[in-house]
Amino acid sequence: MKVIRLKEPGTWECLEVKKPTEELSSGNALLKVKRIGVCGTDLHAFKGQQPFFSYPRILGHELAVEVVAIAEDVTNVVVGDSCSVEPYYNTIIGQAVRRGKTNCGEHLQVLGVHVDGGMQEYFVYPAKFLHATNSLTDDELAMIEPLAIGCHAVDRANIDEDDIVLVIGLGPIGLGTIQFAQLKGARVIAMDIDDAKLKKCHEITNVTDTINALGDIEEELTTLLNGDLPTVILDATGNATSMMNTFKYAAAGGTIVFIGLFMGDVVFHDPSFHKKELTLKASRAALSKDFVKIIKLIEAGKIDATSFITHRMNFNEIPKAFGKLYEAKNLIKAIIEF
């Protein structure tokens, strides 16, 4: 079978390896990869800018797969099922996991980051991390994991109907975050430095309040909100300046959630932080329940997944086409097809 591996930043290698056996150990399933979503993590890894990353590595964690074989004791999926893959698992049941926080366990492993991922025709994975539904398309299944990031972040923010939510960064994570915030009944404002992304955001989410981050943000916010400020800010940029500026934009008593991350320190003026009695949270990955929830929401037509997809490539095109995504016009989400 074919495997495409990132040997080092900017360099791919194509390998031919033996297909995994269908004689599986307890709890495992053999999976055929159907779709791979290209994540910001993959793009950063390609450039050599991804934290907690080592080479060589098989990338790919936003996956749609088909179950080819299962171990005798597997009961949650059957051969032929189409599944979304929950790509995080804990090798040791540490303190966070015992408290139900499986997404941030001290020994968390992520497919395509800490261990090899889905840029291969077949792989073996624990079946308990598969979420089966034969009512969704492969494209929709591949979008569930990035949607889960936004879903978890919104849950972390504890949004109510009377909140004013500012979402910064309108890539796929930000767009998903907006949809989940809207389901909470809150007023949502979208912000980005790219007018094309602001326009696309309006088309996908129907958000009417948008702000270009290159302007006078504080003035625009107070004008838009009649002197008020956002009570919840979710920053999906992974940009140091954007993240540290959120402390200025938040209303007193407000909450800031960092979805993205960068290699560096977050610095803020403590007296202002204390005066406003702000709550600062990080949001990492997602929980199993988020995958289940999102599948139901897509099936019910309450979440739009596939409108995020703007670019496609074939699996065999990765070595030549992947680097071109950095120059792609109006890129939101690229999908790799088998």
N, C-alpha and C positions, 0 to 999 in steps of 0.2 A: 504494500500500500504506500501511498505518497504522504510524505511529511514535509512541511515547509517550516524551517526553524530560523529564528533570528540569531545569527552567529555572534554578532557584535553590533553596536550601533551602526545603522545604515547598510548592513550586509546580511543578505539572506543566503541560506543553503537549502537545496532541495535533496531530500533523502528518500530512498526506497528501503522500507523495512518490512519485516514480516507482520502480517495481520495478527492481532491478538487472538488467542484460542477462545473457542466458545465454551470450553470447560472452565467455568468461573468459580472462584472461591466465594465463600459465604457472603451474601449481601450485595454482591456486585452485579452489574449489567454491562453488556457489550453494546456500544452505541455507534451508530453511523451518523456522522455530522452532515447536516443539510444546509444550515446557514450559520454565518458568523457575523455578528455586528462588530464594527471597528470602533473601539472605545478610545477616549482621550489617553487612557493608560497605554494602549498599544502605540499610539502616535508618539507619546513621550518616550516610550521604550526604544522606538526606532531611532529617535534623536539622541538617546543616551541621557534623558532628563527625568527618568522615572525613579522616585524614591523606593527603597527596599527592593531593588531589582538586581538580578544577576544574569549573566550570559554564559553559554548560549541558552535560549529559551524558546519553546513553542508557544506562541501567543494565542489569544482567543479565549474569552470567557463569556461573551454574550452569544449563547448557543441555542440553536434549534436542532434536535437530534431525533433519530428513530431508534427504538429498542430492537436490537438484532437477536440478543440472547440474554437470558437471566439465570442466575444461580437458583438452585432448587428451593431455597428458603425465601426468595423474593416474592412478595405478595402485592406490593403497591403499584406495579406496572406489569404489563404483559408484552410479549413479542409483538411488534407492529405498532405499538403506541408511539405517538408523537409527543415530545416532551420539551419543556424548557428546563434548563439546567441551573440549579442553585450552585454557583461556582466557588463557594467558600465552605471550608470545614475545619474543625479543630482537631489536631492530632493528639492533644491532651486536654482532658476536661478540667480546665482551670477555674479560678474563682468567678470570672465574668460569666462563663458558660453555666456554672452551677446556679447563677442568679438569673438565667434566661437570656443573657446578653451574648448570644452565639455569634453575633456579627462583629464583635470586638474582643474576642478571646485572646488571651496572651499568646496562644500558639496557633493562631488562625493562618490557614494556607489558602491562597487564592489561585485558581486555575489561570494559567497564562502569565502569572506574576511570580509567585513563589515556587510553583510546580508547573509542569508542562500542561498546555491548554489544548484548544480545539482546532488548531491549524493542521489537522491530520484527518485522514479519511475515517478512521475508527479509533476508539479508545475505550478503556474500561473505567467505570466510575461507580461509586456506591449508589445503589438504586434509591436509597432513602432521600437523596438530594435531587431526585427527578420529579417534575410536576407535569403529569400527563393530562392532555386534553386533545381530543381528536376533532374539536370544533373550530380550532384556530389554524391559520395558515403558518407556514414555516417563517415567513417574515414577522408575523405577530409574535410567535414564540421567541424569536431571537431578540425582540424588543422588550421582553418582560423584565430581564435583569436590569437594564438601564432605567426602566420605569420604576423598578423597585427601589432604586437609590432615591429618587424624588419622593416616593411614597413614604419611605422611612424618615426622610428629613422632615416632611410635613408632620408626621406623627411626633417627632422630637420637638417640634415647635409648639405643640398643643394649641393649634389654631381654633378660634371660635368665630361665630358668624359676625361679631362686631369688630373683628380685627381688620386692620389695614396691612396687607402683606406686600412687601417689595421683594421681587425675585430678580437677582442680578446675574447676568450671564445666560444667554438664550441659545446655548447648544442643546442637545437632546436631554441632558439632565435638567436644565432649567425649564425647558418646555414641559417635561413631565411633571416637574415640581409645581408649575402653574396649574396644571389640570387637577392635581390632587388638592391644592389649596382652594381651587374653585369649588370642588365637591364639598368642602367644609362650609361654603356659603360666604366666605370672606371676600372683601374687595381686594383685587389684585392689581398691582402695578408692575409692569415689566421694564427692565432697564438693560441696555447693552450699548456698546460703542459703535455698533454696525447698524445702519438704517435698514439694510436688507434683512437682517435678522429680526429687527423690530416689526417690519412688514410681514415677514413669514410667521412670526409669533401671533400677530393679529389674525392672520388667515387660519391658523391651526386652532388657536385657543379662544378667539373672539375677545381677547383682552382689548379694551378701548383706551386704557391709560398706559401710555408708553413714554419713556424718557431716554434720550440719548445721553450716555454718561460722559460725553465730551463737553457738555454744557455746564451751567451753574446748577448743580444737582440740588443743593439745599434750597435755593430760591424756587426752582421748579416744583419741588415737593411741597413746600409750604404754600405756594400759589395754587397748586392742584388740590391741596387738602385744606384750603382755607385756614392756614396757619398751623395745622397739625402735622405730624410726622408719622411714618409707618410704625405700627406696634410690633410687627414681626418682619425681620429681614432674613432672607435665605440667599446666601452668596454661593453661586455655583461656578465662579470664575477660576478659582485656583490662582488668582492674581493677588500678589501681596498688597499693592496699593489699594485695589478695590476692597479687599477684606478689611484692611485697617481703617478705611474711610467709613465703613458701616457704623462705627461707633458715633459718628457725627450725625448720621441720618436717622438713627433710632429714636423713637419717642421715649420719654421718661417711663420707666416701668416696662420697657419693651424687651424683646427677645431677639438675639442674633444667632443664626445657625450657619456654621461654615460647612458646606458640602464638599467644596474643593479644598485642595491643600497645595502648599508650595514648600520648597526646600529653604527654610529660613525661620525667623522668629516673628511672631505677632507682637507688635508694640502699640500700646494705647495709653492715653492720659488717665491715670487712675482716679484723680479727684472727679473728673467728668463722668467716668464709668460709675463711680460710687454715688455721685449726686443723682444720676438718672436711675440708680438701682437696676442696672441692666442685667439680663441673664445671657450668658454666652455658652453656646453648646457646639460641639462637633457632631457630625453625622457620618458614620462609616458603614458602607455596604448596606445590607438589608437582612431581614429575618425571613424564615420559612413562611410565616403567615402572610408576609407581603406578596410573595409569589402566588399564593392561593387567592388572595384578595384581588390581585390584578387580573388574573385569568377570568374571574367572575365578572369584573367590571368591563373587560373587553368583550366578553360574551354578551353582556347586557347592553353594549353600545354606549357605555358611559365614559370610556377612555378610548381615544384615538391613538393607535400606535404607529401605523404604517405611513402616516402623512409626514413623519419625521425623516423618512428615507429619501435621500436626494441623489445618492450615487450608488453604483453597483460595479462589481468586478467578479470574474470567475476565479476560483481557487488557484488555478494554474497561472493566472496573471499577476499574482501577488508580488513576485520578485521585481517585475518591471513596472507595475502600476501603483504599488502601495505608496511610494515616495511622492507620486504626483498628487496625492490627496492634499498635501500642504499647499499646492497651488490651485486646487480645485475651487471654482467659483461657487459661492453660496453653499458650501458643504455644511450639512447638519449631521446626517448619519449615512455612513457607507455600509453596504451589506456585501459580504462575500458569499457567492453561491457555489454549490457543488453540482 
